[in-house]
Amino acid sequence: MSMEIMIETFQNFAFPVAVCIVLFYTCFFIVKRELKQNDDAARLISEANEKHARYLQEQNKELTAIIADNTKAFNALIDVLNELKTTLK
């Protein structure tokens, strides 16, 4: 609020009314600024959440591939042990 507007408000209205107007005007801009900050924070949180979800999906794919490779290796080891068992009998 510019100084001229504040002076004009105090000149045109009674002091208590002018103070109320200035306080409401100030509160309006404070709330407006806080709402913008909340929107910005919500956007940043949403972006971080999406990035984290993508990271977890990538890690899940990698771990699934590792488990599949380990299962193949384990099955191959079982086959080798079974062959060894049959040759030792």
VMD Tcl script that builds the backbone (N, CA, C; Angstrom):
set m [mol new atoms 267]
animate dup $m
set s [atomselect $m all]
$s set {name element resname resid chain x y z} {
  {N N MET 1 A 0.861 -1.165 0.000}
  {CA C MET 1 A 0.000 0.000 0.000}
  {C C MET 1 A 0.902 1.221 0.000}
  {N N SER 2 A 0.643 2.112 -0.933}
  {CA C SER 2 A 1.509 3.287 -1.020}
  {C C SER 2 A 1.150 4.284 0.078}
  {N N MET 3 A 2.070 5.138 0.356}
  {CA C MET 3 A 1.901 6.115 1.437}
  {C C MET 3 A 0.759 7.082 1.146}
  {N N GLU 4 A 0.596 7.465 -0.120}
  {CA C GLU 4 A -0.475 8.404 -0.462}
  {C C GLU 4 A -1.848 7.790 -0.204}
  {N N ILE 5 A -1.987 6.524 -0.551}
  {CA C ILE 5 A -3.270 5.841 -0.338}
  {C C ILE 5 A -3.561 5.742 1.159}
  {N N MET 6 A -2.537 5.451 1.958}
  {CA C MET 6 A -2.740 5.356 3.405}
  {C C MET 6 A -3.132 6.707 3.984}
  {N N ILE 7 A -2.452 7.780 3.569}
  {CA C ILE 7 A -2.775 9.122 4.066}
  {C C ILE 7 A -4.186 9.516 3.654}
  {N N GLU 8 A -4.545 9.241 2.409}
  {CA C GLU 8 A -5.886 9.558 1.919}
  {C C GLU 8 A -6.948 8.765 2.691}
  {N N THR 9 A -6.652 7.512 2.998}
  {CA C THR 9 A -7.594 6.679 3.763}
  {C C THR 9 A -7.807 7.266 5.149}
  {N N PHE 10 A -6.730 7.691 5.803}
  {CA C PHE 10 A -6.864 8.274 7.139}
  {C C PHE 10 A -7.565 9.621 7.097}
  {N N GLN 11 A -7.434 10.362 6.011}
  {CA C GLN 11 A -8.103 11.654 5.899}
  {C C GLN 11 A -9.596 11.499 5.602}
  {N N ASN 12 A -9.964 10.493 4.821}
  {CA C ASN 12 A -11.358 10.338 4.398}
  {C C ASN 12 A -12.220 9.612 5.419}
  {N N PHE 13 A -11.637 8.791 6.280}
  {CA C PHE 13 A -12.417 8.015 7.242}
  {C C PHE 13 A -11.999 8.356 8.661}
  {N N ALA 14 A -12.828 7.967 9.594}
  {CA C ALA 14 A -12.466 8.128 11.002}
  {C C ALA 14 A -11.279 7.226 11.296}
  {N N PHE 15 A -10.514 7.574 12.305}
  {CA C PHE 15 A -9.290 6.845 12.601}
  {C C PHE 15 A -9.515 5.346 12.798}
  {N N PRO 16 A -10.472 4.907 13.630}
  {CA C PRO 16 A -10.660 3.454 13.807}
  {C C PRO 16 A -11.036 2.745 12.501}
  {N N VAL 17 A -11.858 3.380 11.678}
  {CA C VAL 17 A -12.252 2.779 10.405}
  {C C VAL 17 A -11.045 2.696 9.478}
  {N N ALA 18 A -10.247 3.745 9.441}
  {CA C ALA 18 A -9.058 3.763 8.591}
  {C C ALA 18 A -8.061 2.692 9.030}
  {N N VAL 19 A -7.892 2.534 10.345}
  {CA C VAL 19 A -6.978 1.502 10.849}
  {C C VAL 19 A -7.483 0.118 10.445}
  {N N CYS 20 A -8.794 -0.103 10.563}
  {CA C CYS 20 A -9.363 -1.390 10.159}
  {C C CYS 20 A -9.146 -1.646 8.677}
  {N N ILE 21 A -9.344 -0.631 7.857}
  {CA C ILE 21 A -9.142 -0.785 6.413}
  {C C ILE 21 A -7.687 -1.148 6.116}
  {N N VAL 22 A -6.761 -0.441 6.744}
  {CA C VAL 22 A -5.339 -0.714 6.522}
  {C C VAL 22 A -4.994 -2.130 7.005}
  {N N LEU 23 A -5.527 -2.531 8.155}
  {CA C LEU 23 A -5.245 -3.871 8.672}
  {C C LEU 23 A -5.819 -4.942 7.745}
  {N N PHE 24 A -7.048 -4.759 7.275}
  {CA C PHE 24 A -7.639 -5.731 6.355}
  {C C PHE 24 A -6.845 -5.803 5.050}
  {N N TYR 25 A -6.436 -4.646 4.560}
  {CA C TYR 25 A -5.648 -4.588 3.327}
  {C C TYR 25 A -4.321 -5.329 3.515}
  {N N THR 26 A -3.668 -5.092 4.654}
  {CA C THR 26 A -2.396 -5.746 4.950}
  {C C THR 26 A -2.595 -7.254 5.106}
  {N N CYS 27 A -3.627 -7.648 5.830}
  {CA C CYS 27 A -3.918 -9.081 6.002}
  {C C CYS 27 A -4.194 -9.751 4.662}
  {N N PHE 28 A -4.906 -9.048 3.788}
  {CA C PHE 28 A -5.210 -9.591 2.466}
  {C C PHE 28 A -3.927 -9.917 1.713}
  {N N PHE 29 A -2.973 -9.000 1.722}
  {CA C PHE 29 A -1.728 -9.248 0.994}
  {C C PHE 29 A -0.859 -10.301 1.675}
  {N N ILE 30 A -0.907 -10.363 2.992}
  {CA C ILE 30 A -0.156 -11.408 3.687}
  {C C ILE 30 A -0.730 -12.777 3.339}
  {N N VAL 31 A -2.052 -12.902 3.377}
  {CA C VAL 31 A -2.696 -14.172 3.040}
  {C C VAL 31 A -2.432 -14.523 1.584}
  {N N LYS 32 A -2.496 -13.531 0.694}
  {CA C LYS 32 A -2.234 -13.771 -0.725}
  {C C LYS 32 A -0.810 -14.291 -0.925}
  {N N ARG 33 A 0.161 -13.692 -0.241}
  {CA C ARG 33 A 1.557 -14.124 -0.344}
  {C C ARG 33 A 1.734 -15.541 0.212}
  {N N GLU 34 A 1.111 -15.823 1.346}
  {CA C GLU 34 A 1.206 -17.152 1.945}
  {C C GLU 34 A 0.583 -18.216 1.048}
  {N N LEU 35 A -0.535 -17.904 0.424}
  {CA C LEU 35 A -1.168 -18.860 -0.482}
  {C C LEU 35 A -0.274 -19.155 -1.681}
  {N N LYS 36 A 0.394 -18.124 -2.197}
  {CA C LYS 36 A 1.320 -18.338 -3.307}
  {C C LYS 36 A 2.487 -19.214 -2.856}
  {N N GLN 37 A 3.015 -18.945 -1.664}
  {CA C GLN 37 A 4.105 -19.769 -1.147}
  {C C GLN 37 A 3.650 -21.212 -0.944}
  {N N ASN 38 A 2.422 -21.393 -0.466}
  {CA C ASN 38 A 1.884 -22.749 -0.290}
  {C C ASN 38 A 1.748 -23.460 -1.629}
  {N N ASP 39 A 1.284 -22.743 -2.643}
  {CA C ASP 39 A 1.174 -23.342 -3.977}
  {C C ASP 39 A 2.547 -23.735 -4.519}
  {N N ASP 40 A 3.525 -22.855 -4.324}
  {CA C ASP 40 A 4.888 -23.163 -4.775}
  {C C ASP 40 A 5.447 -24.379 -4.036}
  {N N ALA 41 A 5.228 -24.427 -2.727}
  {CA C ALA 41 A 5.721 -25.560 -1.937}
  {C C ALA 41 A 5.014 -26.848 -2.363}
  {N N ALA 42 A 3.706 -26.774 -2.609}
  {CA C ALA 42 A 2.964 -27.968 -3.036}
  {C C ALA 42 A 3.475 -28.462 -4.388}
  {N N ARG 43 A 3.782 -27.538 -5.279}
  {CA C ARG 43 A 4.319 -27.916 -6.591}
  {C C ARG 43 A 5.680 -28.585 -6.441}
  {N N LEU 44 A 6.543 -28.015 -5.610}
  {CA C LEU 44 A 7.864 -28.602 -5.392}
  {C C LEU 44 A 7.763 -29.983 -4.741}
  {N N ILE 45 A 6.857 -30.130 -3.797}
  {CA C ILE 45 A 6.663 -31.425 -3.150}
  {C C ILE 45 A 6.149 -32.442 -4.153}
  {N N SER 46 A 5.227 -32.015 -5.003}
  {CA C SER 46 A 4.682 -32.917 -6.017}
  {C C SER 46 A 5.772 -33.361 -6.989}
  {N N GLU 47 A 6.613 -32.430 -7.416}
  {CA C GLU 47 A 7.709 -32.771 -8.321}
  {C C GLU 47 A 8.686 -33.746 -7.651}
  {N N ALA 48 A 9.014 -33.488 -6.382}
  {CA C ALA 48 A 9.928 -34.383 -5.661}
  {C C ALA 48 A 9.305 -35.766 -5.489}
  {N N ASN 49 A 8.007 -35.794 -5.224}
  {CA C ASN 49 A 7.316 -37.077 -5.063}
  {C C ASN 49 A 7.322 -37.869 -6.367}
  {N N GLU 50 A 7.065 -37.201 -7.484}
  {CA C GLU 50 A 7.096 -37.873 -8.783}
  {C C GLU 50 A 8.500 -38.379 -9.107}
  {N N LYS 51 A 9.507 -37.565 -8.804}
  {CA C LYS 51 A 10.892 -37.971 -9.046}
  {C C LYS 51 A 11.242 -39.191 -8.194}
  {N N HIS 52 A 10.818 -39.193 -6.963}
  {CA C HIS 52 A 11.074 -40.319 -6.069}
  {C C HIS 52 A 10.349 -41.573 -6.560}
  {N N ALA 53 A 9.120 -41.420 -7.027}
  {CA C ALA 53 A 8.360 -42.569 -7.538}
  {C C ALA 53 A 9.050 -43.163 -8.765}
  {N N ARG 54 A 9.547 -42.306 -9.673}
  {CA C ARG 54 A 10.278 -42.801 -10.845}
  {C C ARG 54 A 11.547 -43.535 -10.418}
  {N N TYR 55 A 12.254 -42.995 -9.445}
  {CA C TYR 55 A 13.467 -43.637 -8.943}
  {C C TYR 55 A 13.142 -45.021 -8.369}
  {N N LEU 56 A 12.075 -45.100 -7.578}
  {CA C LEU 56 A 11.692 -46.386 -6.992}
  {C C LEU 56 A 11.288 -47.390 -8.067}
  {N N GLN 57 A 10.629 -46.923 -9.122}
  {CA C GLN 57 A 10.259 -47.819 -10.217}
  {C C GLN 57 A 11.498 -48.353 -10.922}
  {N N GLU 58 A 12.477 -47.477 -11.153}
  {CA C GLU 58 A 13.717 -47.915 -11.789}
  {C C GLU 58 A 14.448 -48.930 -10.910}
  {N N GLN 59 A 14.508 -48.660 -9.617}
  {CA C GLN 59 A 15.167 -49.585 -8.695}
  {C C GLN 59 A 14.434 -50.921 -8.655}
  {N N ASN 60 A 13.117 -50.879 -8.714}
  {CA C ASN 60 A 12.329 -52.109 -8.720}
  {C C ASN 60 A 12.633 -52.940 -9.964}
  {N N LYS 61 A 12.749 -52.282 -11.121}
  {CA C LYS 61 A 13.097 -53.007 -12.353}
  {C C LYS 61 A 14.480 -53.632 -12.243}
  {N N GLU 62 A 15.443 -52.864 -11.721}
  {CA C GLU 62 A 16.803 -53.392 -11.574}
  {C C GLU 62 A 16.839 -54.575 -10.607}
  {N N LEU 63 A 16.141 -54.453 -9.493}
  {CA C LEU 63 A 16.127 -55.541 -8.518}
  {C C LEU 63 A 15.422 -56.777 -9.075}
  {N N THR 64 A 14.379 -56.574 -9.857}
  {CA C THR 64 A 13.688 -57.703 -10.484}
  {C C THR 64 A 14.625 -58.421 -11.440}
  {N N ALA 65 A 15.392 -57.664 -12.214}
  {CA C ALA 65 A 16.361 -58.278 -13.132}
  {C C ALA 65 A 17.438 -59.035 -12.355}
  {N N ILE 66 A 17.900 -58.480 -11.255}
  {CA C ILE 66 A 18.919 -59.143 -10.432}
  {C C ILE 66 A 18.367 -60.437 -9.852}
  {N N ILE 67 A 17.135 -60.392 -9.371}
  {CA C ILE 67 A 16.517 -61.603 -8.819}
  {C C ILE 67 A 16.368 -62.672 -9.897}
  {N N ALA 68 A 15.977 -62.254 -11.108}
  {CA C ALA 68 A 15.847 -63.214 -12.210}
  {C C ALA 68 A 17.200 -63.847 -12.528}
  {N N ASP 69 A 18.264 -63.027 -12.565}
  {CA C ASP 69 A 19.605 -63.568 -12.814}
  {C C ASP 69 A 20.037 -64.522 -11.706}
  {N N ASN 70 A 19.760 -64.160 -10.467}
  {CA C ASN 70 A 20.121 -65.033 -9.347}
  {C C ASN 70 A 19.343 -66.344 -9.394}
  {N N THR 71 A 18.082 -66.263 -9.799}
  {CA C THR 71 A 17.285 -67.493 -9.918}
  {C C THR 71 A 17.857 -68.402 -10.989}
  {N N LYS 72 A 18.268 -67.839 -12.129}
  {CA C LYS 72 A 18.889 -68.647 -13.186}
  {C C LYS 72 A 20.173 -69.292 -12.688}
  {N N ALA 73 A 20.980 -68.504 -11.973}
  {CA C ALA 73 A 22.244 -69.040 -11.452}
  {C C ALA 73 A 21.980 -70.132 -10.423}
  {N N PHE 74 A 21.007 -69.924 -9.577}
  {CA C PHE 74 A 20.663 -70.928 -8.568}
  {C C PHE 74 A 20.165 -72.213 -9.224}
  {N N ASN 75 A 19.334 -72.079 -10.244}
  {CA C ASN 75 A 18.847 -73.269 -10.966}
  {C C ASN 75 A 19.993 -73.991 -11.669}
  {N N ALA 76 A 20.925 -73.223 -12.231}
  {CA C ALA 76 A 22.089 -73.844 -12.875}
  {C C ALA 76 A 22.931 -74.580 -11.841}
  {N N LEU 77 A 23.088 -74.010 -10.671}
  {CA C LEU 77 A 23.838 -74.661 -9.596}
  {C C LEU 77 A 23.132 -75.944 -9.159}
  {N N ILE 78 A 21.824 -75.920 -9.067}
  {CA C ILE 78 A 21.068 -77.130 -8.720}
  {C C ILE 78 A 21.291 -78.212 -9.773}
  {N N ASP 79 A 21.270 -77.827 -11.038}
  {CA C ASP 79 A 21.514 -78.799 -12.107}
  {C C ASP 79 A 22.913 -79.401 -11.992}
  {N N VAL 80 A 23.913 -78.570 -11.749}
  {CA C VAL 80 A 25.291 -79.058 -11.611}
  {C C VAL 80 A 25.393 -79.990 -10.415}
  {N N LEU 81 A 24.775 -79.629 -9.304}
  {CA C LEU 81 A 24.825 -80.487 -8.120}
  {C C LEU 81 A 24.101 -81.815 -8.361}
  {N N ASN 82 A 22.993 -81.773 -9.079}
  {CA C ASN 82 A 22.289 -83.019 -9.404}
  {C C ASN 82 A 23.137 -83.911 -10.306}
  {N N GLU 83 A 23.821 -83.327 -11.280}
  {CA C GLU 83 A 24.707 -84.107 -12.153}
  {C C GLU 83 A 25.868 -84.695 -11.351}
  {N N LEU 84 A 26.410 -83.901 -10.476}
  {CA C LEU 84 A 27.509 -84.378 -9.626}
  {C C LEU 84 A 27.025 -85.515 -8.724}
  {N N LYS 85 A 25.851 -85.368 -8.209}
  {CA C LYS 85 A 25.272 -86.407 -7.343}
  {C C LYS 85 A 25.100 -87.725 -8.100}
  {N N THR 86 A 24.601 -87.625 -9.345}
  {CA C THR 86 A 24.373 -88.850 -10.133}
  {C C THR 86 A 25.718 -89.483 -10.554}
  {N N THR 87 A 26.741 -88.686 -10.805}
  {CA C THR 87 A 28.028 -89.255 -11.193}
  {C C THR 87 A 28.757 -89.877 -10.016}
  {N N LEU 88 A 28.508 -89.401 -8.823}
  {CA C LEU 88 A 29.180 -89.939 -7.650}
  {C C LEU 88 A 28.515 -91.235 -7.150}
  {N N LYS 89 A 27.338 -91.527 -7.577}
  {CA C LYS 89 A 26.673 -92.753 -7.129}
  {C C LYS 89 A 27.203 -93.955 -7.772}
}
mol reanalyze $m
mol bondsrecalc $m
mol representation Tube
mol addrep $m
